[in-house]
């Protein structure tokens, strides 16, 4: 199949997938104080974390314009799948949808098929969806069937995360409706998830390692049969922690594959240094 998979820059592809010509990233823009950073292949995570550490202002992100998506759709490939951040976390999904409308108004019925998939997730969740779509494209399934299967996958996919701090999510309004429970003095770390794209709290534990183990226990309990599932783990500047989660998950369940990736700019903004995001 002649296909392209487009993601906003929260998709957190692996190093190999970034080199795959079937993939294209549409960058968001990050802001720390007066510094504006485009979240593309020039993103320097360590420098960015240092900027955040030294800034009195919370970092922010801005979604891509519809025009950027429209330009991406003007490619040779006839089958285009777009995977965006949850629409509850970013305007990226809406920009991608509007970009599709602009493309169709300009090009009419030129035979190109575009499916815009809101991930109801972020980071490793978007990666997991991309891996599914890629495998279905390689199997040469019809476009409509791939879209249908991807949407069903998104509906059933589970996202979990444990962060050192939820301050950035809170200050940027991504924790709307959640009761304030932050007890940093007691080193309480919440175990978080996403339900229909909205962030929820599942549990909490004292200390990061106990919180990670609790996340693992909850994920395995909720996962059912995992033998045909891909476990995707994204980390922010802490590969050792990601490996720890991988090994703890493998002690409790079998997986089709386990993939570890590093957060790019957008996920780094919200995961903060040391954060772990896991989907299956």
C-alpha positions as CSV (number, residue, x, y, z in Angstrom):
1,X,0.0,0.0,0.0
2,X,1.1,3.5,-0.8
3,X,0.8,5.2,2.6
4,X,2.0,8.0,4.9
5,X,1.7,8.3,8.7
6,X,1.7,11.8,10.0
7,X,1.9,12.6,13.7
8,X,2.3,15.8,15.7
9,X,5.5,16.1,17.6
10,X,4.1,14.4,20.7
11,X,4.2,11.0,18.9
12,X,7.6,10.1,20.2
13,X,8.8,7.8,17.5
14,X,11.8,5.5,18.0
15,X,15.1,6.5,16.3
16,X,14.5,3.9,13.5
17,X,11.0,5.1,12.8
18,X,12.2,8.7,12.5
19,X,14.3,7.6,9.6
20,X,11.4,5.7,7.9
21,X,10.1,7.8,4.9
22,X,6.6,6.6,5.6
23,X,6.5,8.9,8.7
24,X,6.3,12.7,8.9
25,X,6.2,14.8,12.1
26,X,4.3,18.1,12.3
27,X,6.0,20.2,15.1
28,X,4.3,22.0,17.9
29,X,6.0,25.1,19.3
30,X,7.3,25.2,22.9
31,X,7.8,28.3,25.0
32,X,9.9,28.7,28.2
33,X,9.9,32.3,29.3
34,X,11.0,34.3,26.3
35,X,12.5,31.3,24.6
36,X,10.5,29.8,21.7
37,X,11.5,26.3,20.5
38,X,10.2,24.4,17.5
39,X,9.7,20.8,18.5
40,X,11.5,19.2,15.5
41,X,14.6,17.2,15.0
42,X,16.7,20.0,16.4
43,X,15.1,19.7,19.8
44,X,17.7,19.4,22.6
45,X,16.1,17.8,25.6
46,X,18.9,18.5,28.1
47,X,19.1,22.2,27.1
48,X,15.3,22.4,27.3
49,X,15.2,20.9,30.8
50,X,17.8,23.3,31.9
51,X,15.8,26.2,30.5
52,X,12.7,24.9,32.4
53,X,14.7,24.5,35.6
54,X,16.0,28.1,35.4
55,X,12.7,29.7,34.5
56,X,10.2,31.0,36.9
57,X,7.4,30.5,34.3
58,X,5.8,27.2,33.5
59,X,6.6,25.9,30.0
60,X,3.8,26.0,27.4
61,X,3.1,24.4,24.0
62,X,1.2,25.7,21.0
63,X,-0.4,23.4,18.4
64,X,0.5,23.4,14.7
65,X,-1.5,25.5,12.3
66,X,-4.0,23.9,9.9
67,X,-1.9,25.1,7.0
68,X,1.0,22.9,8.2
69,X,-1.2,19.9,8.2
70,X,-2.6,20.8,4.8
71,X,0.9,21.1,3.4
72,X,1.7,17.6,4.8
73,X,-1.3,16.2,3.0
74,X,0.1,17.4,-0.3
75,X,2.3,14.4,-0.6
76,X,2.6,11.7,-3.3
77,X,1.0,9.0,-1.0
78,X,-2.7,8.3,-1.6
79,X,-3.4,6.9,1.8
80,X,-2.7,9.3,4.8
81,X,-3.2,8.5,8.4
82,X,-2.8,11.3,11.0
83,X,-2.3,10.6,14.7
84,X,-2.6,13.5,17.1
85,X,-2.5,14.3,20.7
86,X,-5.8,13.9,22.6
87,X,-8.1,16.8,21.7
88,X,-8.6,17.3,25.5
89,X,-4.9,18.1,25.8
90,X,-4.1,20.1,22.6
91,X,-5.7,21.8,19.6
92,X,-3.6,19.7,17.3
93,X,-6.5,17.4,16.5
94,X,-8.7,20.3,15.5
95,X,-5.9,21.7,13.3
96,X,-5.4,18.4,11.6
97,X,-9.2,18.2,10.8
98,X,-9.3,21.8,9.6
99,X,-6.2,21.1,7.5
100,X,-8.0,18.2,5.8
101,X,-11.0,20.4,5.0
102,X,-8.6,23.0,3.5
103,X,-6.9,20.4,1.4
104,X,-10.2,19.0,0.1
105,X,-11.5,22.5,-0.7
106,X,-8.4,23.2,-2.8
107,X,-7.9,19.8,-4.4
108,X,-11.4,18.4,-4.6
109,X,-11.9,14.7,-5.1
110,X,-8.3,13.8,-6.2
111,X,-8.5,10.2,-4.8
112,X,-6.5,10.9,-1.7
113,X,-7.9,9.4,1.5
114,X,-7.1,11.1,4.8
115,X,-8.0,9.7,8.3
116,X,-7.4,12.0,11.2
117,X,-7.1,9.9,14.4
118,X,-7.3,11.6,17.8
119,X,-5.3,9.3,20.0
120,X,-7.1,10.0,23.3
121,X,-3.5,9.7,24.6
122,X,-0.1,11.1,23.9
123,X,3.6,10.1,23.5
124,X,3.9,6.3,23.7
125,X,0.2,6.0,23.1
126,X,0.5,7.8,19.7
127,X,3.5,5.6,18.9
128,X,1.5,2.4,19.7
129,X,-1.2,3.5,17.3
130,X,1.3,4.3,14.6
131,X,2.9,0.9,15.0
132,X,-0.6,-0.7,14.5
133,X,-1.4,1.4,11.5
134,X,2.0,0.7,9.9
135,X,1.5,-3.1,10.3
136,X,-1.9,-2.9,8.7
137,X,-0.6,-0.8,5.8
138,X,2.2,-3.3,5.3
139,X,-0.4,-6.1,5.2
140,X,-2.2,-4.1,2.4
141,X,-5.5,-4.0,4.1
142,X,-8.1,-1.6,2.6
143,X,-7.9,2.0,3.9
144,X,-11.4,1.9,5.5
145,X,-10.6,-1.3,7.4
146,X,-7.3,0.2,8.7
147,X,-9.1,3.3,9.9
148,X,-11.8,1.2,11.5
149,X,-9.3,-1.1,13.3
150,X,-7.2,1.9,14.4
151,X,-10.3,3.6,16.0
152,X,-11.2,0.4,17.8
153,X,-7.6,0.1,19.0
154,X,-7.7,3.6,20.4
155,X,-10.9,3.0,22.2
156,X,-9.4,-0.1,24.0
157,X,-5.8,1.2,24.5
158,X,-4.8,2.1,28.1
159,X,-2.3,4.9,29.0
160,X,-0.6,5.1,32.3
161,X,2.0,7.5,33.7
162,X,4.0,8.4,36.8
163,X,5.7,11.8,36.9
164,X,8.0,13.4,39.4
165,X,5.7,16.4,39.4
166,X,2.3,17.3,38.0
167,X,2.9,21.0,38.3
168,X,3.2,21.7,34.5
169,X,0.0,19.8,33.8
170,X,-1.8,21.6,36.6
171,X,-0.6,25.1,35.7
172,X,-1.5,24.6,32.1
173,X,-5.1,23.5,32.9
174,X,-4.6,19.8,31.9
175,X,-5.9,18.5,35.3
176,X,-9.3,20.2,35.2
177,X,-11.7,18.5,37.6
178,X,-9.0,16.6,39.6
179,X,-9.0,17.3,43.3
180,X,-5.7,18.8,44.5
181,X,-3.9,16.0,46.3
182,X,-0.3,17.0,45.7
183,X,1.7,16.1,48.8
184,X,5.2,16.7,47.8
185,X,6.5,17.1,51.3
186,X,5.5,13.4,51.9
187,X,7.0,12.4,48.5
188,X,3.6,11.1,47.4
189,X,3.6,10.2,43.7
190,X,0.2,9.7,41.9
191,X,-0.4,6.9,39.4
192,X,-2.3,8.5,36.5
193,X,-4.2,7.3,33.5
194,X,-6.3,8.7,30.7
195,X,-10.0,7.9,30.2
196,X,-11.4,9.0,26.8
197,X,-8.5,11.3,26.6
198,X,-9.1,13.0,30.0
199,X,-6.4,12.6,32.7
200,X,-7.5,10.8,35.8
201,X,-5.8,9.6,39.0
202,X,-5.8,5.9,39.7
203,X,-3.8,5.6,42.9
204,X,-0.8,6.9,44.7
205,X,2.3,5.7,46.5
206,X,5.1,7.1,48.6
207,X,8.2,7.3,46.4
208,X,8.7,7.0,42.7
209,X,9.6,3.3,42.6
210,X,6.6,2.3,44.6
211,X,4.4,4.4,42.3
212,X,5.9,2.7,39.3
213,X,5.3,-0.8,40.7
214,X,1.7,0.2,41.5
215,X,1.3,1.4,37.9
216,X,2.6,-1.9,36.7
217,X,0.2,-3.9,38.9
218,X,-2.8,-1.9,37.7
219,X,-1.8,-2.1,34.1
220,X,-1.3,-5.9,34.1
221,X,-4.6,-6.3,36.0
222,X,-6.5,-4.3,33.5
223,X,-4.8,-5.6,30.4
224,X,-6.3,-9.1,30.0
225,X,-4.4,-11.3,27.6
226,X,-1.2,-9.4,26.6
227,X,0.5,-11.9,24.4
228,X,-0.6,-10.1,21.2
229,X,-0.1,-6.6,22.6
230,X,2.8,-4.2,22.1
231,X,4.0,-2.4,25.3
232,X,5.3,1.0,24.6
233,X,7.2,3.0,27.3
234,X,8.4,6.6,26.9
235,X,10.8,8.2,29.3
236,X,12.0,11.7,29.9
237,X,15.7,11.7,30.4
238,X,15.7,8.4,32.4
239,X,16.3,5.3,30.4
240,X,17.2,3.3,33.5
241,X,13.7,4.0,34.9
242,X,12.1,2.9,31.6
243,X,14.1,-0.3,31.7
244,X,13.0,-1.0,35.2
245,X,9.4,-0.6,34.2
246,X,10.0,-2.9,31.2
247,X,11.5,-5.6,33.4
248,X,8.7,-5.4,36.0
249,X,6.0,-5.7,33.3
250,X,7.8,-8.7,31.8
251,X,7.9,-10.4,35.2
252,X,4.1,-10.3,35.2
253,X,3.0,-10.7,31.6
254,X,4.1,-11.7,28.1
255,X,4.0,-9.2,25.2
256,X,4.3,-9.3,21.5
257,X,6.9,-6.7,21.8
258,X,8.2,-4.1,24.2
259,X,9.5,-0.8,22.9
260,X,11.2,2.0,24.8
261,X,11.4,5.5,23.3
262,X,12.5,8.9,24.5
263,X,10.1,11.9,24.9
264,X,10.5,14.7,22.4
265,X,9.6,18.3,23.2
266,X,5.9,18.2,23.9
267,X,5.9,15.2,26.2
268,X,9.0,16.5,27.9
269,X,7.1,19.7,28.7
270,X,4.4,17.7,30.6
271,X,6.3,14.6,31.8
272,X,9.1,16.7,33.3
273,X,12.5,15.2,34.1
274,X,12.2,11.5,34.9
275,X,8.6,11.0,33.9
276,X,7.4,7.6,32.5
277,X,4.5,7.1,30.1
278,X,3.3,3.6,29.3
279,X,0.6,2.3,26.9
280,X,-0.7,-1.1,25.9
